[in-house]
Amino acid sequence: MSEKIFITGGLGFIGAFTAKKLLEMGDKVIVYDLLKNFVIAPAANNYLDFLHQRIRPLKGKAQIIEGDIRDASRLSRAINQSKPDKVIHFAGLPIADISDQLPDEAISINFQGTANLLQAVADLKPKLKRFINISSSMVYGDFQSTPADENHPTLPKGIYGITKLGAEHLTRFYSQRFGFPYITLRPSAVYGPTDSNQRVVQIFIESAKQGKPIILHDGGRGKLDFTYIDDLVQGVILALKTDKIKNETFNLTFGQGRSLAELAQIIKSYFPKTKIISRTIAAELKRPKRGTMNITKAKKLLGYRPQYPLEKGVAEYLKFFQTI
């Protein structure tokens, strides 16, 4: 049955892929997006090109509203006018390093913006059928054990993880107070076509493609549970549509920690002349130590089945780079 889905951050990297998939499934989609890129880097110049690629399959099919989730009155008006069945909340300042550099913006967007959205949906009649909150593996801080499941202690080390964890608590409170169901999802190291946020897979591929060395921090020993965009969108849709599961939190990754050194070698196999250089960078020491995340719960309750190990995901991503 067709549903009306309101997506904050729906023109972002992950949000646009999700919106496109929902349209293909026959749902009505309302996108609410600030149309802003927070990365200050030469590659950020690709943002407008990538944005146009995201908009193209949505144009004329989805309703697109330009707006800031920090603008409570505009957001509330958009929610009340559209009266969605369900909401997916992607909007946020997306990168941990940038959040630490811009703490005021991170707090106002990731935390206060979430509060504004939850307040806007709280009094909807009929009540909202489902609220999907996109959180992050950064809420865990340093992994104390692996694979880390959803009951792992949440001790974030930076502003990004702190604001994401705060948004989780806000979501839980508003759900209990106003009686609408929610699902919180914790992705990790997402990568794929049209990402312009300078995540590590994008950085490594662009360096290799441009004939520059891949720089590994401290030998690339750090591990991440890399998640290809198609796998994440599959999980988001399952969380949105599996109505019998509610008020739960799920890890949503591939479920396999891989080192940055492994990632560099995979990319080097496509660009054999690429040099890989190890450097000690003080900022790296502040990042949480992560690794494999336990996705058993998502597999069991949502039927989540990720299809893209790192090798396969990088191969798919490189097909996109051949077009730009």
Secondary structure, DSSP 8 states (H G I E B T S, - for coil): ---EEEEETTTSHHHHHHHHHHHHTT-EEEEEE-------SGGGGGHHHHHHHHHTTTTTTSEEEE--TT-HHHHHHHHHHH--SEEEE--S---HHHHHHSHHHHIIIIIIHHHHHHHHHHT-SS--SEEEEE--GGGG-S-SSSSB-TTS-----SHHHHHHHHHHHHHHHHHHHHT--EEEEE--SEE-TT--S--HHHHHHHHHHTT--EEEEGGG--EE--EEHHHHHHHHHHHHH-TT--SEEEE-S-S--EEHHHHHHHHHTTSTT--EEEE--GGGGGS-----B--HHHHHHH-------HHHHHHHHHHHHTT-
